[in-house]
């Protein structure tokens, strides 16, 4: 197992991003760069076998800009939490990574998400002769019931454990890797997921705003999960324009902070 992981926040915003189109609110007009939030995604970087490995979680509509802003030059695999537009619609932008790899890029997703990806991006899964031009080249791997119940995905020596998550009425997936976990869009967890989210150095959780929402946790609800799971550090993501970074952070307890685009979190094994 790698001795050190670096989690880079590519985007910490909600589905419409911050600033939100046409919005004159104080956060959308803020000069604080931490209030500029692209759609939610992280990349997990680590050394394995003498090589740098980068595993992306979700391909947002902002992927091209996120890769350029973060200096991301290579990808080894993609994991998906679910099939909502803010988590999948940047898939076509993995083409430059394919050009460098000269081989198909493995992706891992639940059946419903794979179905949506195949419907929206059918050319990414077709044979070479069907689309000989510049298109993504992907190998689809299903996160099925056995993986969700007791399995893990071995990516170059690091185990990524899928975690069942509730997103309103929808079932989605989070991931634990080493002593860290990335969860977004959650409203709750089935009981069997909670042991997978204990003994963490770093936990990422969705925290949309203070006002209740049927599909997302509020800051207060996310703090309740932090109190129950007791990670050493917690970072809130999928944040809307209701929350100013500095003001919100000032009211959070020690060890808890809002994530922001470009944040890098190191996790020691």
Secondary structure as UniProt FT lines:
FT   STRAND          4..11
FT   TURN            15..16
FT   TURN            21..22
FT   TURN            26..29
FT   HELIX           33..35
FT   STRAND          41..48
FT   TURN            49..50
FT   STRAND          51..57
FT   TURN            61..62
FT   HELIX           63..70
FT   STRAND          77..79
FT   HELIX           85..88
FT   TURN            89..90
FT   HELIX           91..94
FT   HELIX           95..101
FT   STRAND          105..109
FT   HELIX           111..120
FT   HELIX           122..124
FT   TURN            128..130
FT   STRAND          138..142
FT   HELIX           145..150
FT   STRAND          153..155
FT   TURN            156..157
FT   STRAND          158..167
FT   TURN            168..169
FT   STRAND          170..177
FT   TURN            178..179
FT   STRAND          180..182
FT   HELIX           191..194
FT   HELIX           195..197
FT   STRAND          202..206
FT   TURN            214..215
FT   HELIX           219..229
FT   STRAND          233..237
FT   TURN            241..242
FT   HELIX           245..250
FT   TURN            254..255
FT   STRAND          256..258
FT   TURN            261..262
FT   STRAND          264..268
//
